[in-house]
Structures are given as C-alpha cells and as structure tokens.
Amino acid sequence: MPPKGPLPPRPASRARFSPASALDLPLVVLREEEEWVVVVKPAGLLSVPGSEPWAADAASERVRALFPRARGGLVAHRLDMATSGVMVFALSPRALAALNRDFEAKRVHKRYAAVVSAPLDRLDRLAAARGDLIDLPLRLDPFHRPLQVVDPLLGKPTLTRWAPAAAHPLGALVHLWPVTGKTHQLRLHAAHPLGLGAPIVGDAIYHREANMGAEGAVAVGGARRLLLHAEELTFLDPLTRAPVTCRAPAPFTDAPLADLPLADAAPSPLSPHSPGDAPHVLSAQPRRREL
C-alpha cells in the first residue's frame, strides 16, 4: 500500500489573480444553441461567483449577461480559477438536468493539456514502466481547504489517464484525461511522486520548484498563470442526444490542433449513438460574442 502523500503548503492567499486581470480576458463563445452554450474560460476567472467582493465576476455570470434567456442554475461542471479551457453551460433547467445526469454517468469526456516540470524523455520512460493510468485516492485536507492529499485509507478512488506529448521549453507537454472528477485531481496526480512526480508549471499550490515566480506562477505570453488548459470537451447534446465535441487549443503550445490526439483516445466512447453518428467538432475561432 503506497504511503500518504506529503501535505502541500498552504498558499499565501486564495486568489492568485486580481479581478482586474480577469476582466481583461474575454469569455469566448465556441457554440451557441437554444438551451446550451459552450465557452472558453480564461485563466484567472472563476467558474461560479464566490462570497468575497472580488469574486462576483465569474464565467456563469458572464453567460447570464450574454444570454438573457438563460434560466436556472446553468452550471453542470467547473474549472479551477487558474485553469483555462472549454466549458458547457445549460441555458434551461431541462438542459441542466440532462448534463448533470451525463456528468454523473461519466458520459462526458474531457482532455486537458498541461506543461509539467520534467523532461520529455523521463516521462516517456515513466509511461513505458507504469502505463497510462494514475490511480491515487484523494481526500480533502480539512485544515487547508480546498487542498487535497493522497490517502490510501480514507481517500476516494481517483483515476487519470495521461500521455506524454512533446518537449516544451519549460518541461514537457502532456495530455490528461480525467476518469473521475475530484478537486485538484490533475494537479496532485501530476505533482505526487506516485503520479507523474512532475508538478504542473505555474501551480501555486502543489509546485515547489525554483521556476515559480514570486506569485507562485510563471510568466507565459505576458500573463502569470497555471499551464493547465481544458482543450477538448465531448458530451451528448442535452436535447437531441447527438454527440458534440468542442475544442480550443492550449494557449501555451504552438502544436497544431491536427497533431493532437482526438476524443477517441479518451478512456471510453460516448453512448448512446449509432455507429454512423459523427460528433460536431468546433475549434476556437474569433467569435462575434465575447464578454
């Protein structure tokens, strides 16, 4: 039985981005339907508003402002404030109910891109030796919320599939497919010695390496951020049940989208749909609606 993971240090502050920095980054609309919408959340923007005065701005609130017809709770899933990427929001109660059922039944699949602080050749050797599945049970650290720790006795099963992708100036680019959906799952599975043993670059919570800046993040394209991005989301249309795939390439890699593995590399295919059904694929392009 593996030992418990070390307790990560408590961050100096909960917010690593100021409200002003998030306001400078637009919420990009990838696809709009009558009862749901897919957007790209920028790093530094909350998925849902918090209780603090600075935390009123959030992706869900921007969706409400963009789509006045939206009713109900909207939110079927979340991304960490420091993580960017593709999200789907419901615009009606029945769409939200369908999305919630699909997330709970694991009929929704996500692919993330991350830059981790390890050379590509070490990750290639790790993949060859251990395989593509990280299986480390996680639980909340009640004294340092929302931090997670590896705990083989009290932790809940937490699974991530991964693959090394390319060398990167700050380490290596990897692709991550979460099988479960625990808080900080990808960040701790990357950082822990029994996972990748390579923290995600710019991680203010689980990254202890010297390439962190004074704020606990690295400068990328003029912005200080965690190098973790939800690059692809595949789900069933809440109304028609047709498969939908939306993609937005990670902003911290120059790899062309055509060279990246697609949704069929995820742990299991979507269902139900007939073999002839083709998912709707939409990549990030300049859109008419931003907020």
C-alpha positions as CSV (number, residue, x, y, z in Angstrom):
1,M,0.0,0.0,0.0
2,P,1.5,3.3,-1.0
3,P,2.4,5.9,1.7
4,K,0.4,9.0,2.3
5,G,1.5,12.0,0.2
6,P,3.2,14.9,1.8
7,L,0.9,17.8,2.9
8,P,1.2,20.7,0.4
9,P,2.0,24.1,1.9
10,R,-1.0,26.4,2.4
11,P,-1.0,29.1,-0.2
12,A,-0.4,32.7,1.0
13,S,-3.7,33.8,-0.5
14,R,-6.7,32.1,-2.1
15,A,-6.6,34.3,-5.2
16,R,-3.6,34.4,-7.5
17,F,-5.3,36.7,-10.0
18,S,-6.8,40.1,-9.4
19,P,-10.3,40.8,-10.6
20,A,-8.8,43.4,-13.0
21,S,-6.6,40.7,-14.7
22,A,-9.6,38.5,-15.3
23,L,-11.7,41.4,-16.7
24,D,-9.0,41.9,-19.3
25,L,-9.6,38.4,-20.6
26,P,-12.8,37.7,-22.6
27,L,-15.1,34.7,-22.3
28,V,-15.1,33.3,-25.9
29,V,-18.3,31.6,-27.2
30,L,-17.5,28.5,-29.1
31,R,-21.0,27.3,-29.8
32,E,-24.5,28.6,-29.1
33,E,-27.6,26.5,-29.1
34,E,-31.1,27.5,-27.9
35,E,-30.7,25.7,-24.5
36,W,-26.9,25.4,-24.0
37,V,-23.7,27.1,-24.9
38,V,-20.0,26.2,-25.0
39,V,-17.4,28.8,-24.0
40,V,-13.7,29.1,-23.3
41,K,-13.0,30.3,-19.8
42,P,-9.8,32.3,-19.4
43,A,-7.3,31.6,-16.7
44,G,-7.9,33.8,-13.7
45,L,-11.7,33.8,-14.0
46,L,-13.9,31.9,-11.5
47,S,-16.3,29.3,-12.9
48,V,-19.0,30.4,-10.4
49,P,-19.1,33.5,-8.2
50,G,-17.7,33.4,-4.7
51,S,-18.7,35.1,-1.5
52,E,-15.8,37.7,-1.4
53,P,-16.4,41.1,-3.1
54,W,-13.7,40.5,-5.7
55,A,-15.3,37.1,-6.6
56,A,-18.5,38.4,-8.1
57,D,-17.2,38.1,-11.7
58,A,-17.4,34.5,-13.0
59,A,-17.9,32.6,-16.2
60,S,-21.5,31.7,-15.1
61,E,-22.4,35.4,-14.6
62,R,-20.9,36.4,-17.9
63,V,-23.0,33.7,-19.6
64,R,-26.1,35.1,-17.9
65,A,-25.2,38.6,-19.2
66,L,-24.6,37.3,-22.7
67,F,-27.8,35.1,-22.8
68,P,-30.7,36.9,-21.1
69,R,-33.0,33.9,-21.9
70,A,-30.9,31.7,-19.6
71,R,-32.9,30.2,-16.7
72,G,-32.0,28.0,-13.8
73,G,-28.6,27.1,-12.3
74,L,-26.6,26.9,-15.6
75,V,-23.6,25.1,-14.1
76,A,-23.0,21.4,-14.7
77,H,-19.2,21.4,-14.1
78,R,-16.4,23.7,-13.1
79,L,-12.8,24.5,-13.8
80,D,-10.4,25.8,-11.2
81,M,-9.9,29.6,-11.3
82,A,-6.3,29.1,-12.5
83,T,-7.3,26.7,-15.3
84,S,-8.5,27.8,-18.7
85,G,-10.5,25.9,-21.2
86,V,-13.7,24.6,-22.7
87,M,-16.9,24.6,-20.6
88,V,-20.5,23.9,-21.4
89,F,-23.3,25.8,-19.6
90,A,-27.0,25.0,-19.6
91,L,-29.5,27.8,-20.6
92,S,-32.6,25.9,-19.3
93,P,-33.5,23.6,-16.4
94,R,-34.1,20.6,-18.7
95,A,-30.7,21.1,-20.4
96,L,-29.0,21.3,-16.9
97,A,-30.8,18.2,-15.7
98,A,-29.6,16.2,-18.8
99,L,-26.0,17.5,-18.4
100,N,-25.9,16.7,-14.7
101,R,-27.1,13.1,-15.5
102,D,-24.4,12.7,-18.2
103,F,-21.6,14.0,-16.0
104,E,-22.7,11.7,-13.1
105,A,-22.9,8.7,-15.5
106,K,-19.4,9.6,-16.9
107,R,-20.8,10.1,-20.4
108,V,-18.8,13.4,-20.7
109,H,-15.2,13.2,-21.6
110,K,-12.5,15.9,-21.3
111,R,-9.0,16.2,-22.5
112,Y,-6.5,18.6,-20.9
113,A,-3.2,19.9,-22.0
114,A,-0.5,20.7,-19.3
115,V,3.1,21.6,-19.2
116,V,4.8,19.7,-16.4
117,S,8.2,20.3,-14.8
118,A,10.0,17.2,-16.2
119,P,11.9,16.4,-19.4
120,L,10.0,14.5,-22.0
121,D,12.4,11.6,-22.0
122,R,11.8,10.9,-18.3
123,L,8.0,10.9,-18.9
124,D,8.4,8.6,-21.8
125,R,10.3,6.1,-19.6
126,L,7.6,6.6,-16.9
127,A,4.8,5.8,-19.3
128,A,6.6,2.7,-20.5
129,A,7.2,1.5,-16.9
130,R,3.9,2.3,-15.3
131,G,1.4,2.6,-18.1
132,D,-1.0,5.4,-18.8
133,L,-3.2,5.2,-15.7
134,I,-2.6,7.2,-12.5
135,D,-4.6,5.6,-9.6
136,L,-4.1,7.7,-6.4
137,P,-7.0,8.1,-3.9
138,L,-7.6,11.6,-2.8
139,R,-9.3,13.3,0.1
140,L,-9.8,16.9,1.2
141,D,-7.3,18.4,3.7
142,P,-9.9,19.9,6.2
143,F,-7.3,22.2,7.6
144,H,-6.2,23.7,4.2
145,R,-9.3,23.8,2.1
146,P,-9.6,23.2,-0.9
147,L,-6.2,21.3,-0.9
148,Q,-6.2,17.6,-1.5
149,V,-3.9,14.9,-0.2
150,V,-3.2,11.3,-1.3
151,D,-4.6,8.9,1.3
152,P,-4.9,5.2,0.6
153,L,-7.1,4.6,3.7
154,L,-9.6,7.4,3.6
155,G,-9.2,8.8,0.1
156,K,-11.8,8.3,-2.7
157,P,-10.8,6.5,-5.9
158,T,-9.3,9.0,-8.3
159,L,-8.2,8.0,-11.8
160,T,-6.4,9.9,-14.6
161,R,-5.2,8.7,-17.9
162,W,-2.2,10.5,-19.4
163,A,0.2,10.5,-22.3
164,P,3.5,12.5,-22.9
165,A,3.1,14.7,-26.0
166,A,6.0,16.9,-26.8
167,A,9.0,18.7,-25.4
168,H,8.4,22.2,-24.1
169,P,10.9,25.0,-23.1
170,L,9.6,24.7,-19.5
171,G,9.5,20.9,-19.3
172,A,7.1,18.7,-21.3
173,L,3.6,18.9,-22.7
174,V,1.3,16.1,-21.6
175,H,-2.3,15.2,-22.3
176,L,-4.6,14.3,-19.4
177,W,-7.9,12.5,-19.5
178,P,-9.7,12.6,-16.0
179,V,-11.7,9.4,-15.5
180,T,-13.0,10.8,-12.2
181,G,-13.7,14.4,-11.4
182,K,-12.2,15.3,-8.0
183,T,-11.0,18.8,-7.0
184,H,-7.3,19.4,-7.9
185,Q,-7.2,15.8,-9.3
186,L,-4.9,16.6,-12.3
187,R,-2.7,19.0,-10.3
188,L,-2.0,16.5,-7.5
189,H,-1.7,13.5,-9.8
190,A,0.9,15.3,-11.7
191,A,2.8,16.5,-8.6
192,H,2.8,13.4,-6.4
193,P,5.8,11.1,-6.6
194,L,3.5,8.2,-7.2
195,G,1.8,10.0,-10.1
196,L,4.0,11.9,-12.6
197,G,6.3,13.3,-10.0
198,A,6.3,16.5,-12.1
199,P,4.2,19.4,-10.9
200,I,2.3,21.4,-13.5
201,V,4.3,24.5,-14.2
202,G,2.8,27.6,-12.6
203,D,0.9,25.6,-9.9
204,A,0.8,27.9,-6.9
205,I,-0.4,25.1,-4.6
206,Y,1.4,21.9,-5.5
207,H,4.5,23.2,-7.3
208,R,7.6,23.7,-5.2
209,E,10.3,24.1,-7.9
210,A,12.5,27.1,-8.4
211,N,10.9,28.1,-11.7
212,M,7.9,29.5,-9.9
213,G,7.7,33.3,-9.7
214,A,7.2,35.4,-6.7
215,E,3.4,35.0,-7.0
216,G,3.7,31.2,-7.4
217,A,3.2,31.2,-11.2
218,V,5.3,31.6,-14.3
219,A,5.0,34.3,-16.9
220,V,3.5,33.0,-20.2
221,G,2.7,35.3,-23.0
222,G,2.8,38.3,-20.6
223,A,0.3,36.6,-18.2
224,R,1.2,34.7,-15.0
225,R,-0.8,31.5,-15.0
226,L,-1.0,27.8,-14.4
227,L,-0.2,25.9,-17.5
228,L,-3.3,23.7,-17.5
229,H,-6.0,24.0,-20.1
230,A,-9.2,22.0,-20.8
231,E,-8.6,21.6,-24.5
232,E,-11.5,19.3,-25.6
233,L,-14.9,18.5,-24.3
234,T,-17.1,15.7,-25.7
235,F,-20.7,15.4,-24.5
236,L,-24.2,14.5,-25.6
237,D,-26.5,17.3,-26.8
238,P,-28.9,17.6,-23.8
239,L,-31.9,17.7,-26.1
240,T,-31.1,15.7,-29.3
241,R,-28.6,13.3,-27.6
242,A,-26.2,13.6,-30.6
243,P,-22.5,13.6,-29.7
244,V,-20.8,17.0,-29.6
245,T,-17.1,17.7,-29.5
246,C,-15.7,21.2,-29.0
247,R,-12.0,22.1,-28.9
248,A,-9.9,25.1,-28.1
249,P,-6.1,24.6,-28.3
250,A,-4.0,25.4,-25.3
251,P,-2.6,29.0,-25.5
252,F,0.8,27.9,-24.2
253,T,1.7,25.5,-27.0
254,D,2.3,26.0,-30.7
255,A,1.4,22.5,-31.6
256,P,-1.1,22.4,-34.4
257,L,-4.5,21.0,-33.5
258,A,-4.3,18.4,-36.2
259,D,-1.3,16.8,-34.4
260,L,-3.1,16.4,-31.1
261,P,-4.9,13.2,-30.1
262,L,-8.7,13.4,-30.5
263,A,-11.6,12.4,-28.3
264,D,-11.4,8.7,-29.5
265,A,-8.2,8.5,-27.3
266,A,-10.3,9.0,-24.2
267,P,-10.8,6.1,-21.8
268,S,-14.2,5.1,-23.3
269,P,-16.5,6.3,-26.2
270,L,-19.7,8.2,-25.7
271,S,-23.0,6.4,-25.8
272,P,-25.8,6.2,-26.8
273,H,-25.4,6.9,-30.5
274,S,-25.4,5.0,-33.7
275,P,-22.1,4.0,-35.3
276,G,-22.7,6.3,-38.2
277,D,-23.1,9.4,-36.0
278,A,-20.3,11.9,-36.2
279,P,-19.7,14.3,-33.4
280,H,-20.0,18.0,-34.1
281,V,-16.4,19.4,-33.8
282,L,-15.8,23.1,-33.3
283,S,-12.4,24.7,-32.6
284,A,-11.8,28.1,-31.1
285,Q,-12.1,30.9,-33.6
286,P,-12.7,34.7,-33.2
287,R,-16.4,34.9,-32.4
288,R,-19.0,37.7,-32.6
289,R,-19.9,37.4,-28.9
290,E,-17.4,37.9,-26.1
291,L,-17.7,39.2,-22.5
